Amino acid sequence: MTRTTKPTLPRVLIEADFEAIADRCFQSASKTVAAGKPVHSALLLGRMHDGKAEIGRVLSVPLENADHKIVLAALMEALVLEPDIDFAVHVSEAWFLANPVELPSDSIAEHPQRLEAVTFNIMSKDNQTIVVNMLHRKPNRLERGPVEFTKELRGRMVRDMPPTN
């Protein structure tokens, strides 16, 4: 008995695909924010089909400490290598400081210049970007952030060097 297989090349996503993924995530997150509910940490796994982002699986992921972030980044990197997954997106609420003069040594929870956002950490087989969507209160609304590939990404949730096809 002879077995055959048809080899397939990994799907490489283009900037328009990342925009479609961010749009899909924004639709859901903006409804949650408008309803006054928190955006819980979730990992979305999906495929691109005819220019549309199709979410196949949603996993609830805890982010209670730095170790969780390291494990999540490694998990995302491993999952996007699967042939049936084109992208992984970690969606979560986040605090950050825009252009800080110096970084505080402890939590920024009470920092007077703290900003709130809902982030989409989008990873494909060969690329990654983080979309920062500003979270506004009174009234609750989400402002769509840009999908950018020109800024350097740093942090625990960023892979060292994306693989190249």
N, C-alpha and C positions, 0 to 999 in steps of 0.2 A: 504494500500500500504506500503510495507516494503522497506526501503532504506538501501543500504549497501555501505560500503566504504572500501577501502583497505588501511590500514595505511602504511605509508612509513617512514623509518628512514632517518634522514638527512644524506646527503652524506658527508663523511669525506674525505678530500683531503690529499694525501700523498705528500712527497717531489717531486716525479717525476711529479705530477700534477702542482705544483708551478713552476717547471722548464719549463713545456710546456706552462704555462700561460706567463711566462717571455719571452720565445722564441717568442711567438705570438706577444706580445707587442713590442719586440725588432725589429722584421721584419718591422713593420709599422713605428716605430719611427726612425729607422736608415735610411729609405728611405727619410723621411721628412727632417732629418738633412743633409743628403748628397745633397739634393736639395737646401740647404741654407735657408730653411723655419723654422720658430719657431715651437716648439712642444707646442701646446695650451693645457691648462688644460682641461682634459676630464675624465669622469667616464665611465668605461667599465663594463658591466654586462654580465655574461656568465655562461656556463655550460661546464662540462667536458664530452666528448663523445669518447669512445674508445681511451683514452690517448691524445686526442687533445682538445685544448681550443677553444671553439666556442663562439664568441662574439655575443650576441643577441641584446644588446642595447648599444648605445653610447650617453652620455649626456654631453653637454658643461657645465662646471661649473666655475663660477668666483672664483678667489682667490685673492681678492683685499685687504683683511685685516684679522686679527687674528680671528674675529668672523666667517668669511666664512670657515676657516679651522676647527673650532669646529663643525659647522653645517655639513660640509661635512663628517667628521669622524662619527658623529652620524647617518647620512644618510646611509653611507656605512654599518655600523653595523646593522642598521634596514633592509636594503635590502638583506644582505646575509642570513637573517633568513627566507626569502621567500622560499617556497619549490621549485620553478622553477629557482632559482639562486644559483649556486654553489660558485661563487666568484664575487667580485667587485675589480676593479683595478683603482686607481687614477694615471693617467699619467700626468707628468708636468715637465717643466724645473725648475731647482733649483740652487741656489748658496749655497755653504757651505764652512766651514773651516775645514780642516783635522787636528786633534789634536791641537787645539788652546791652547796657554798658558793661555790666558784669553779671554773671550768673549767681543766683542765690545758692547758698550751701545746702539749704533744706528745701522742703516742698514750696511750690509757688501757690499753694491753695489760698493763702491770704495775701498774696502780693498785690499791691494796689494797681499795677499795670498788667495784671493777668488778663488774657483774652480767652474766649471760649470758641471752640470750633468742633465740627464733626469732620473727621478725617477719613479719607478713602486711600488706603495703602494698596495700590494696584500693582500686582506682579504678574508678568507673563514669563514664558520660557526664557526670554533673552532681554527683558527690560523691566524697569520698575519706576514708578513715580508716586508721589503722595499729593493728593488733592486736598487742600485745606479750605473748608467751607465755613465761613464765619457764622457763628451762632449768636443771634440777637435775642434779647429778652424784652418783653413789654413793648410790643407784642412778640410772641415767640415766632421766629422765622429763621430760615436758613438762607444764606447768600452763597450762591454757587461759585466755587473757586475755580481757577484756571487749571487746565492740564498742561503741565510744563515739563520739558525735558532739558532745559538749559541751566537749571540750578543744581548745585551739588547737594546731595542728600547725605545726612549724617544721623546716626542714632542706632539704637539697639535693633530697630525694626528694618534696617537697611542691609541688604546683602553686600558683602565686600566687593566682589566683582561679578557682575552678571555674566553668565556663560554666553558665548557667541556661537551662532549656528554656522 
